[in-house]
Amino acid sequence: MLTPKQNMLEVIKGGNPDRFVNQYEAVQLLFHPFMFANPLLQPGQENVVNAWGVTNTFPKGVPGSFPVHTPDKIVVKDIEDWKDYVHAPSLKFTQDQWDMVKAQYDAVDGEQAFKAAFVAPGLFEQTHHLCEISNALVYYITNPDEMHDLIKYLTEWELELAEGICSNLHPDALFHHDDWGGLDSTFMSPAMFDEFLLEPYKEIYGYYHSHGVELVIHHSDSYAATLVPSMIEMGIDVWQGCMETNNLPELIRKYGGKISFMGGIENRAVDFEGWTDENCDAVVRRVCEECGNKYFIPCIAQGGPGSVYPGVYKSLCDSIDKLNEEKFGIKASESTRLPWQIMF
C-alpha cells in the first residue's frame, strides 16, 4: 500500500494511485515565526488588530475570521496616499525563533506527508483587507497605478517571507491562501486578474519552486474555473477549495495533468446544524463518483482540516475510508490516518 504522500503524488501525476486521497492526510500544515507574531484568530475572538493594522473578528459558527471594515477601522483612508497607511511588519526573526519552528518541521515524517508552509492571506485578500473589499474592487478600476504599486509592495514582502521560510525551514510544499471568487463568479474578470496578479504570483510561486518546494497548493474556496489557465501559468500544482459550482469533472478532463483539484465537498452541503453521517457519506460518494481519483482529491472546501460543526470533518474522513475499502480493498488503519487528521 502506498503511503499517503506517495498516493497523493500518484493522483497528481495521473499515475497509479491505489485509493482516494483522504482530504489532508498527505499534507501537514506548518507555521513560521511570523505566524506567532501575527497569530490566527480563534473562534469567539473579536476586534483583534493584526500586524498590518487590520482589525479582524472570528464569530463562532463560521469557518474563519474576517476583517472589520467600519469606516474608523479601514486602514487605507485614501488610495492615492496608501504609503502613508500601509506599513509592512518586520520579518526579522532570531535564529532561535527559526530553530523553534524548524523542530516542528523535523517532527513530521516526510515519507508520510508533505511539510507544507502555511501562508495567508494572499495578495488579493491583503488588498481588500487593507482597503475594504468594495473599495478595493473600485480601486482596481479607478486607480490601477496605485493598486499595482500596492501589490508590488506586498509581493516584495512575500518574497522576503519566502526567503526566510525556504532557507530556514526547507518545506517541500506551500499552502497559500487567497480567495478569488464567490459561489458562482470570480471577483474580477480573467483579464483584470491577469493584469494585476499573474506576474506577482509567478514571481512568488516561482521562488518557492526554485528553492526546493515540490508542490504549491493554492487555497481559494470559490468559483474560479475561468482562472485555471492563469493558475497553471503561475505554477500552482493543486487548487484546494474548488467548489462544485466549477464543474469539476469538466475541469479535470480539460486540465488534468497540468493542475490537480482538491475539494468538491462544500461546507454548505455537509457542515451545518443537524448534520448527519448519512448525509456526509452520500456527498462523499457522489463527488468521488463524479470526479474519480486521478487529478482529484476529495476534501472539504474550507482552507484547512476541520469543520465548523465538530465531527463533520472526521465523518467525511470515515466515509472516504469506507469508500476506499469498498472500491480498492484498502482498509484504513492508524498508520494511514495521520495524527493531525484524528484530532478533528
N, C-alpha and C positions, 0 to 999 in steps of 0.2 A: 504494500500500500504506500502511495506517495505521502510525503509529509505535506502539511497544509501549504507551505511555501512552494514546494515542488508542484503541487497540484494547481496552485494559482498561476504559476509560470506556464504550465501546460495550457491552461484556459486562455491566457493572454496571447500565447504563441499560436493557438489553434492546433495544438499538438494532440496528445492523448491523455487528457485528464481522466482520472478514474472515478470522479464523482463531482457533484456540485461543490464549489467553494462555499463554506458556511459563513456568510457575512464577513466579519472582521477576523476570522480565525487565523489568517495568514499575515495580518498587519497589526503590529504593536505600535500604537501612537505614543510618541515620546516628546518630552518638552525640551526646552533650552533655557538658559538663565533669564532671558527677557520675560519668559512666562511667569517667573517668580517676582520680577519687578513689576509686572503688569498682569496679575493673575486673572483667570477666567472667573466670572461670577458664578455663584451657586444659587439654586432656586430660593426665592424669598428675599434676595438682596436687592435693594433699591437705591437709585440715585448715587451710584458709585462713580467717581471721576477717575478715568484711567490716565495712563502716562502721556497720552496725546491731548488730554484735556476734554475728552468726550465723556459725557455723563451717560451711564448705562443702567438699566434695570432688568431684573430677571423675575417676573411674576411666576408663582407656582402654576403648574398646569400647562406650560408651553415648552417647546423643545430647547429654547436658548434665550440668551439675553439680547436686548436691542437698545439702540441709543434713544435718549430722551431729547426731543427737539422743540421744547418750548422756546420762544424767542430768546430768553435770557441764557439758555444753555447751548445754543448753536455756536460752535467755535468760530467759524468763518463768518464774520459780520458783513464783510464786503469782499467779493471775489477778486476785485481789482487790486486789493491790498492784502491778499491771502498770506503773504510772507510775514505780515505783522501779527498774524494769529496762529499760524501753524509752526510748531517747533518740535522737531523730531527728538524723541527720547534718546538718551545716550545708550550705546551698545558696548560700552567699555566695561568688561567684567574681569574679575580677578581670575587667575589660574585655578585657585581653589574652587571658585564657583563653577567653572567649566568642568573641573575634575569631579565635583559632586554629581553633576548631571551625567557625565560620562560613565559613572558607575552604574547608573540605571540602564544605559545602553548595553554595557558589558554584561548585565544580568540577564539579558534576553538571549535565548538560544537562536542564533542566526540561521541554524539549519531548519528551524521550525517556522520562523516568521520573519518578515521584513521589519527592520528597525526604521520606523518612519518618523522623521522630524515633523512636528505639527506647527503650522504657521497660519495665523488668522489675525485680523481679516486681510483680504487681498486688496488689490489696487482700487477696483471699482467701489467695493464696500467702504474702503477708507475715505474715498472722496465724498460719499454721501453721509458717512458718519460725521465727517467734519463740517459739511455744508448743509445737511438735511436733504433727504432724497429728492423731493420735488425741486428744490433749489438747484441741486447738483445736475439733474437732468436738463433743466433750463440752461444752466451754465455751459453744458456741453454744446449747446446750440448758439448761445449768445456771446460766450466768452471762451472760444476754443483755445486761444493762445494761453490764457491763464490756466485752463484745465490741463493743457499739455505740459505747462511748466510745473503745475502741482503734481501731476503723475510722474514726471521726471524726478522730482524731489523725493517722492515716495519710493520710486524704483531704486534710486541710489541708496536709500536707507535699507530696502530689502536686500540689495546686493551686499551691503556691509554685514547684514544679519546672516546671509547665506555663507559668506566667507568665514564667519565665526563658527557656524554650525558645521560646515564641511571640514575645516581644519582642526577642530577640537573634538567633534563627536562622531564623524565618519558614518553617517547614516547610509543605508542602501536604498532608502525610499524617502520621498517627501509627500506629506499630506497637507495640501494647501487649500484653504477656503477662499471662495469669492463667489457669491451668488449673483448670477447674471440674468435672472428672469423670475417670473411668477409661475402660476399654474399652467398657463397655456400661451405665453408670449414672453419674448425677451424684453429687457428694459430699453434696449436701443436696437436699431437696425444692424444687420451684419456689417454694412459699410461703415457706419459710425463706430461700431465696436472695433473694427479693424483699424480705423483711423487713430483711435486713442489707445487701445490696449494690446494690439497684436505684437508690435515690436517690443514694448516693455516686457511682456511676458516671454517672448522668445529669448530676451536677454536673461531674465531671471531663471527660467527653466533650463536654458542652455548652460548657465553657470552650474547649476546642480548636476546636470547630466555629465558635464565635463569634469566634475570633481567627485566621481565615484558613486553618484546616485543612479541606481538602475531603473527605478520606477518613479515617475511623477504621477501622483494620484491627485486629481483636482476635484474638490467638492463644490457642486452647485446643485442644490435640491430644487430643481426648477424645470421649466421648459427651456431648452437651449439647442434643439435639434438643428436649427439653422446656423449655429455657431460651431458645429462639429468640425467642418473643414479647417476653421481657424484653430480649434483645439489641437488638431493634428499638427498643423504648422508650428504651433507654439512648443510642441514637444510633450504634450500630455499623453501619457500611456493609458491611464484609466480615468474615465469620468465617473466619479462617485456621486450619487444623489439623483441620477437621472430618473425622472418620473414617468409613469405610464403614458402621460399625455404626449410624450415624444415619439410614440410608435416605435418602441424598442426593437421588435422583430425586424422592422424595415431598416433601422439604423444598423443593426448587427449584420444584416445581409449586405448592406451598402458599404460599411466601413470596417467590418471585422477584419483583423489583420493589421490595421493601421491604428486602431484605438479599441479599447475594451470598455464595457459598460457595467457599472456596479450600482445596483439599486433595483428599481422596479416595484418595490414594496413601499407604497406611500403610507406615511403615518395616518392620514385620514382614513385609510382602508382598514387599519388594524389597531391603531393606537388611540383608543377613545374610552370614555367611561362605559363600563359594561362590556368591555372586550371579552372574547372567548377564545379558548384554544381551538375550537372547531373553525371559527372564522379565520384565525391565523393560518391554520393548516390549509384551508380552502384557497386563500390568497396565494400562499407559497406554491401550492401545486399548480394553480392556474398560470402564475408568472413563469415558473420554471418550464412548464409545458410549452408556453408560447415562445420562450427565448432560448431554450437549450442550454448546454453547459460549455460552449465554446464562445469566447469573447464576451461572456456574460457571467456576472457574479450576483446571485440573488442577495439582496441586502436592504434593510430599512433605509429610507431615503435620507434621513437626518444625518448630520455630519459627524457621526461618531457612534460607537457601540452603545446601545441603551435605548430607552424609550421614555415617553412622558409618563405613562402609567406602568408602575412596577409589574414585572412579569411578562410583559409583551415581548421584549427582546429575546428572552430565554425561550418563550413559546415558539417564536419563529425559528430559533436555532434547533429546537427539538423537532419541528416539522421538517426542516431540511435534512436533519439526521435520519428521520424515518424514510424520507423520500430516497436518500442515498442508499439505505439498506434495501429498500424495495426494488429500486431501479438498477443498482450497480452491485448489490451484495456487499456493500461496505458498511460495517457496523461501527458506530461511533463508540469511542472509549475515552477515558480520562486523558489518554495520551494524545488524542486528536482534538480535544476541546481544551484550548489553552487557558491558563488561569484567569486572564483578564476577560475571557468570554463567560466564565462560570459566574462571575460576580453580579451580572445583571439579572 
